[in-house]
Each structure stands twice: as C-alpha cells, then as structure tokens.
Amino acid sequence: MNPYSLSSLIASSACFFFAIPVILKGARNSQNRSFFLATVFTGIWTLFPFLTSLPKSDYNALLIARLLYIFAVFVPTAWFYFMISLLGKTEEKKKLIVFYIVSILFAAVSFTPLLVKDVRRFAPSFSPEPGPLYFPFMIFFAVIFTNIFFKLFIELKTVRGYRRSQLIYVTWAFIFGSISGIIHFVATYTNKEPIPHDLFIFIYPWILTYAILKHHLMDIKVVITRTGIFIAVYTILLGLPFAIAIRMKEMLVETWGINWWVLPAGLMAASATFGPFIYIYLQRKAEGRLLKEQRGYHEVLKQTAGGMTRIHNLQKLLDLVVDTVTEQVRISHSAIYLYDEQADEFILKAGCNLKKDQIHSISSKNVLIAWLQDHREPLVYEEARIDSEGDLDYASRELVTQMQSLNAEVIVPSFLENKLSNLIILGDKLSRKIYSSEDLGIFSILASHTAVAIENALLYGNMEEQVRQRTKELMEVQKQLIQVEKLATMGTLAGGVAHEINNPLTAILTNVQMLLASGGEIDAKLDRESLELIEEATKRCRTIVQKLMAYAKKPLEAAEISKVDLLNVIKNVTAFLGYQLEQENIKIISEAKGDGYLVTGNQNELEQVVTNIILNARDAIKQIKKSGDIRISFSKGDDWIKINIKDEGMGIAPEKISKIFDPFFTTKEVGKGTGLGLSICQAIIEKHNGMITVQSELNKGSTFTIKLPKVKVENKLKIEV
C-alpha cells in the first residue's frame, strides 16, 4: 500500500469516526444531521485512492470509481445544508432544493462516461479521467463552497464570543477541505498530485467535530497546531519507509534478495516506536508558546484556590474570588451567588463590574439550578443556546433565558458534600477568546476550593459570633462578681463603718438632748457651740456614707473611663479604711515622689483593687501579730507606673502562689472569704492593659505589684463602655 492509498484510508476512517458521535449527540438537530451526511459523503468519496487500488482489473476499478461518485456529487450540497443549519439561514432552503436537484442529475449520469470516463490508478497518483460533465461538476462544487465562505465571512463580522470561535473552527475546517478538493481536481486534469490531498480531509472533520459537539474547549490555534504536528511527524516517519520501499526496491532486492523488505519494515517499527515521543515533545513546545498567557492566569487561579481557606472573613473571601477572576482572566464581569437555606434561594453576595439589572436572587426550584445539580459541570451559554435550537423542550429554552437574565457566558457550580453551595457567574472574555477545556477545569477546581473556603468562613463567623456572645455573657457575670466581691468587702467593713458613724451620731444626740433640756436657759454661746458640733458630726456621717456609696457603685457605670490619678486612688482608699485599720492597730504608710501618676481607667474599679489588697494585707498581719504596717510605694518609667503594696503578714506558701489568682481559691478559713477577690483584681487590671504580680515569703510578708500603662493619646483600653 502506497502513501496515497494509506492516507485515503486514514482520512476516510477519520470522517466516519467523527461523524458518529455527532449524530449520537442529537439526531433531531438539523446541524448535527447535516454534518453527519456531509462528513459521511466526504468519507466515502475519500476512499477513491484506496478502493481503486485494490481491484486487479481496470473495469472493476472504474466501476468502484463511478459508484463512489454517486456519493461525491452530493458532497457540496450536503455541506451547503450544513452551512444553512449552522447559521440558521432558513431563507436559503430554496437554494438547497435546487442544489439537491443538480446533485441528483449528476448522480444519474455517474455510471456513464459523461462524468467519469476512466480511472488512472498507478502509483503514486489515483484519480478519475474526467468526462464532459466533470468540469461542470467542478464548477458546481466551486460555486457552492464560494457561497459557503462568503456567508461565513459575513457572519463572522457580526458575532462574538463563543459563537465567533465556533465559526472560526468551521471556516478553518472548510479551508482545509477546500484545499483537499482543489488538489484532487487539479490532479484529475494534470495527472500530478504533489502530496496526498486526503491528509487535509483528515484535519477538517476533527476541527468540525470540536465545533459541532461544542468542544469549544480547545483553542483553534491549538487544534490546528496539534493536527499539523501530527501530520508532519507521521508523514515523515511513516512516509520515509514507503518512499524507500518504492524508490529503492530494485537496489534493496539486489542487496538483500528476498529479504529486501527488512529495511523498510525496520524503519516502520522504529518510526512507530519513536513517533509518539517526538509528537508529544513537539506538541508541548508548541502549546507552551500558544497558551503562555492562558497558563499564566491558570497558575494564579490555582494559587488563589489554594490560599482561600486561610481567609475567615466571608465577604473578603467572595470579593477576592470575583476580583481575581475578573482581573486575571480579563473578563467583562463576574459574580457569586451563595445558597441561603432560610430563603431557599441563591443570593447575590459579591460581584465585579456587574450591570445594574443583575438579578439579586435565584430560586432553588429554578430550571437552571436543576440542570447544574444534575450535570455537576460548568454550563456554557452558547452550548445551551445551540442545544435549545434543536430541542422543543421548554426546559432547554428556559435554561437559555435564565442565563441571559444573569448576563452569564459561563456558570460554574460549586458543590460541598454533593450539595450545590454556590454559583460563579462569568462574563465574556475581553479578548473575545473562548473558554477552553483547561479554563473550565481550572474554574471547577476554583469552585471546589471556594465551597470549602466559604464553609470555613461561615463556621468561623458563627464561632466568632458565639465567642462574642459568650464574652459578653462572661463580662456580665464578671461585673456581677465584682459587685458581689464589693458587697463581701462592705460586709467586712460594716463593723468598722458602723462604729465610725456611731461616734458622730452620739455627739449629735448628746448635743440635741442638751439643747432640749436647757429650756432656753443656756446662753446663746453654748447653743451655738452645740449646733456647730451637730453640724460637724452630721457632715462627718455624710462623708462616711458617701464614700461607702461610691465604693458600692456598679462597675463601669456612667461612662467613668477617664484619666485617673493613682495618688487620689490611694488617698480615697486610705481615707475610707484608715479609721477602721487604726482601731485594729494597722497603719497605712504611703510613699510617693512628686506627682504625675496618671493612667486611663475607671477610678471606682481601681479603688476596689487597692481596697481588696489592703484588706487582705490586714488579715495576713492579724494572723501572726496584733499590729503592723502596710506600705504603699510608687515608681514610674517611660511607659509604666507601678504601685507596690507591702505587708508584714504571714505570707504565702510557695506552692500556693501560682494559684492565688484562680477563682474561688482562698487561704482563709471557711466562711472568711469568697476566693474571688484576687481573681477579680487580676481581671480588672488586665482590662486596663496592666498586670498584677506577687512576691511572698512565709512569716515575712507579701508584696503585690500593680503595673499600669501611663496615659498616652494612642492608649486604648480593652474596656467597653
């Protein structure tokens, strides 16, 4: 078998191979039917060199040739039928009928010498010897294909997007088919065929099949490049052994005898072995150049998909997806619709460059949602539109309508645990290029990662809300505990306060009784002195009660966050506790150099901290002695102010120091303490961005250190007013 016969067989097989899936895709679609007929007729005609080389007699070869031409004369008409189906040119049906009549007339004379007079069947050329009507047939062929090209070029000027890409496929396919036809007709009249013209027939059904089956998933440049590389590689690798066998047969027979075929066969085996590797290598190199830009944004989208799970803010995540896709892929717009379980709808949550009429929500009962859930793959608008043209089903037409209303060129579904989570809406590419299979694959990966990232963000958001709610509850509980501890401290102070108030009240009562008993006999001087004593004692009672009420205030009331002088805090506390501690032989000694001990905070709470520590110091002293001193000293640096409160009490055991700030831990006897005092003190100080520590030694005393930040403009409290 020579290269011309072999290429004939390969090209014809390709026609049948590509025609079958198209007709199986949808026999009711006129576009699919016309493509099937045209490709099958072309495939039968393409068998001419192969079939005419098989018979031994010239008569049988001529019979086969005339039989093949019965189908050949319908080839141009079938392709015209395909063209008007593809372009929707229903007004051209009258022309189609005329062309069918002409084809039938040519078919009627195909078994006469009027069309095919004889067959030239000697290597390397196989061609018909034309009869008188062969030239009119050739003109008929040229007129129809010229008409096809003209209508394609007109249509290309008015369409864009996927439709334009599809027509580019078709145009290139017709170009290759026409080249094959031209070479065949030239060989018919010149008896010269420089290369097997059927190689071009091998190319065009492949391209058209991609167009018709909507495998627009590959750029036309890639299709042509792959095909060209394939033909070039295998023409050289497989053609070389045939050329050697034909041109050098006599020399090989003289050298090798009956084993002359070993060299061509060896070369054939070597070509079959190394051919695929050479083809793959050249294909990768060529595609690397053609798809450089595409693979660039593919890499960006992959990196985006991989990093999305680290974003916990839902809106930031969605905005990142639409902005990245729109910018990197260079499309007109994009959007994300997220499923809302309560509304049972997909709600528009993020978009980039959206039109004002963009739909805000999509019902879960929508035909579009049903299609995506069933097919679980990206939906391309042009695919849906072309499918609907040959389908009378309402759902198919409604699918197209819904995509139009969403301004969607592509819709990528995103699934999580087999449940449709969200939709990514994509507009046209600004470059007017199509979405390739690699594009849709990358978008599917991106959609999958987006679903997981959205779920993480939602869980994180719910967790944050729960944490905020729990923190709020804990703060309320903490406020209550602070108040409880205050009340407990007030209970401790009650005896001393009662005693302190009792003294001025006794003075008041005594003087009032003296005034009442005088009956007006005591002089004005004594009356005045009594009244002054009464006034002084009353003011003293008022002061004591005011201090007690101030201490009992609820925490963080009345927006009491302000600049606080720690010297005043100590003065207020010592004034409040001083009398009681003196009655218990406890002396408070305060030491401070200069002033400027300002912090930002709540004075009432800071007073509570100091009060609690001083009362604890008093209790520690009373455990080992009847009297003692509590020393309070101040120090400050560039950023901090420290208060040291030192006592001469019993101290704290080393194994208990790490626990004294724990809630409900106490070293006092049962019923003597709540175990909350120091825990609350620590919470208050930490809210003021400070810290509280303790140093202690058994039987020598303890020193509590309160460290607070100095007042600064940029200082911000953790306290919420």
C-alpha positions, 0 to 999 in steps of 0.5 A: 500500500502506497502513501496515497492509498494509506492516507485515503484510508486514514482520512476516510476512517477519520470522517466516519469516526467523527461523524458518529458521535455527532449524530449520537449527540442529537439526531433531531438537530438539523446541524448535527444531521447535516454534518453527519451526511456531509462528513459521511459523503466526504468519507466515502468519496475519500476512499477513491485512492484506496478502493481503486487500488485494490481491484486487479482489473481496470473495469472493476476499478472504474466501476468502484470509481463511478459508484463512489461518485454517486456519493461525491456529487452530493458532497457540496450540497450536503455541506451547503445544508450544513452551512444553512443549519449552522447559521440558521439561514432558513431563507436559503432552503430554496437554494438547497432544493435546487442544489439537491436537484443538480446533485441528483442529475449528476448522480444519474449520469455517474455510471456513464462516461459523461462524468467519469470516463476512466480511472488512472490508478498507478502509483503514486497518483489515483484519480478519475479521467474526467468526462464532459460533465466533470468540469461542470461538476467542478464548477458546481462544487466551486460555486457552492463552497464560494457561497459557503465562505462568503456567508461565513465571512459575513457572519463572522463580522457580526458575532462574538464570543463563543459563537465567533470561535465556533465559526472560526473552527468551521471556516478553518475546517472548510479551508482545509477541505477546500484545499483537499478538493482543489488538489484532487481536481487539479490532479484529475486534469494534470495527472500530478498530485504533489502530496496526498490531498486526503491528509487535509480531509483528515484535519477538517472533520476533527476541527468540525467535530470540536465545533459541532459537539461544542468542544469549544474547549480547545483553542483553534490555534491549538487544534490546528497546531496539534493536527499539523504536528501530527501530520508532519511527524507521521508523514515523515516517519511513516512516509520515509519507509514507503518512499524507500520501499518504492524508490529503492526496491530494485537496489534493496532486492539486489542487496538483500534478495528476498529479504529486501523488505527488512529495511523498510519494515525496520524503519516502520517499527522504529518510526512507530516506536519513536513517533509518539515521543517526538509528537508529544515533545513537539506538541508541548513546545508548541502549546507552551508558546500558544497558551503562555498567557492562558497558563499564566492566569491558570497558575494564579487561579490555582494559587488563589484556590489554594490560599482561600481557606486561610481567609475567615472573613466571608465577604473578603473571601467572595470579593477576592474570588470575583476580583481575581477572576475578573482581573486575571482572566480579563473578563467583562464581569463576574459574580457569586451567588451563595445558597441561603437555606432560610430563603431557599434561594441563591443570593447575590453576595459579591460581584465585579463590574456587574450591570445594574439589572443583575438579578439579586436572587435565584430560586432553588426550584429554578430550571437552571439550578436543576440542570447544574445539580444534575450535570455537576459541570460548568454550563456554557451559554452558547452550548445551551443556546445551540442545544435549545435550537434543536430541542422543543423542550421548554426546559432547554429554552428556559435554561437559555433565558435564565442565563441571559437574565444573569448576563452569564457566558459561563456558570460554574457550580460549586458543590460541598458534600454533593450539595450545590453551595454556590454559583460563579457567574462569568462574563465574556472574555475581553479578548473575545477568546473562548473558554477552553477545556483547561479554563473550565477545569481550572474554574471547577477546581476554583469552585471546589476550593471556594465551597470549602473556603466559604464553609470555613468562613461561615463556621468561623463567623458563627464561632466568632459570633458565639465567642462574642456572645459568650464574652459578653455573657462572661463580662456580665457575670464578671461585673456581677462578681465584682459587685458581689466581691464589693458587697463581701468587702462592705460586709467586712467593713460594716463593723468598722463603718458602723462604729465610725458613724456611731461616734458622730451620731452620739455627739449629735444626740448628746448635743440635741438632748442638751439643747432640749433640756436647757429650756432656753436657759443656756446662753446663746454661746453654748447653743451655738457651740452645740449646733456647730458640733451637730453640724460637724458630726452630721457632715462627718456621717455624710462623708462616711456614707458617701464614700461607702456609696461610691465604693458600692457603685456598679462597675463601669457605670456612667461612662467613668473611663477617664484619666485617673490619678493613682495618688487620689486612688490611694488617698480615697482608699486610705481615707475610707479604711484608715479609721477602721485599720487604726482601731485594729492597730494597722497603719497605712504608710504611703510613699510617693515622689512628686506627682504625675501618676496618671493612667486611663481607667475607671477610678471606682474599679481601681479603688476596689483593687487597692481596697481588696489588697489592703484588706487582705494585707490586714488579715495576713498581719492579724494572723501572726501579730496584733499590729503592723504596717502596710506600705504603699510605694510608687515608681514610674518609667517611660511607659509604666507606673507601678504601685507596690503594696507591702505587708508584714503578714504571714505570707504565702506558701510557695506552692500556693502562689501560682494559684492565688489568682484562680477563682474561688481559691482562698487561704482563709478559713471557711466562711472568711472569704469568697476566693474571688477577690484576687481573681477579680483584681487580676481581671480588672487590671488586665482590662486596663492593659496592666498586670498584677504580680506577687512576691511572698515569703512565709512569716515575712510578708507579701508584696503585690505589684500593680503595673499600669500603662501611663496615659498616652493619646494612642492608649486604648483600653480593652474596656467597653463602655 
